[in-house]
């Protein structure tokens, strides 16, 4: 009792529970108010995040099936108005692919679209690919070659890019990219490689361009010194394993070496590859 604190008087349990819980309920109410305020502050950011996520997801799409990929490429080519950038690694191209690609390239040229294509040096000895290059070059397309080239890439008007899905060896799957930052990056990678590449000059007096055998051999030796197998070198440079073995054999004869390890040592001693970046 208030008059005598040492004396207790019984009260209904629900009244006692209410008195004891009141401070806790007030604390919970304050916390709930804080949570509601925090959620209200974050809500606008959540809306922005979800909108950006939707845009990002739609700007990078995975295409399945050769017909689906071919259809998307055809639509992108039809919509192209200014420029195409193409990287075609792997050496000489399949004849059927070249036959399907030629009408599209000629149509792009007819519409005034500038075309630039990168191949590997090994196409300089591949008849069907050279024939294709000759025909597109006659109408203004530019072609250059490198010893080592990144994966397949096609960019239309620097707004839409196509790259293969690395999980699929065939052409049955590809990524179509429309995100401006990613496409810009891919175009810069292409431009950097283009500046280092060698032009393929085909004229009425010189149908076959020079083979650049020495540069190709240096590329083989660089990869050999780095520890790659003949098969890995062949795949990377777009040539046969027999051609790789021939380059290594001729270099071994030149340096009078009897093993790959000895050849690598002699190459290092001679400084042959020092001026060529790995």
Secondary structure, 3 states (H helix, E strand, C coil): CCCCCCCCCCCCHHHHHHHHHHHHHHHHHHHHHHHHHHHHHHHHHHHHHHHHHHHHHHHEEEEECHHHHHHHHHHHHHHCCCEEEEECCCCCCCHHHHHHHHHHHHHHHHCCCEEEEEEEHHHHHCHHHHHHHHHHHHCCCEEEEECCCCCCEEEECCCEEEEECCCCCCCCEEEEECCHHHHHHHHHHHHHHHHHCEECCCCCCCCCCCCCHHHHHHHHHHHHHCCCCHHHHHHHHCCCHHHHHHHHHHHHHHHCCCCHHHHHHHHHHHCCCCCCCC
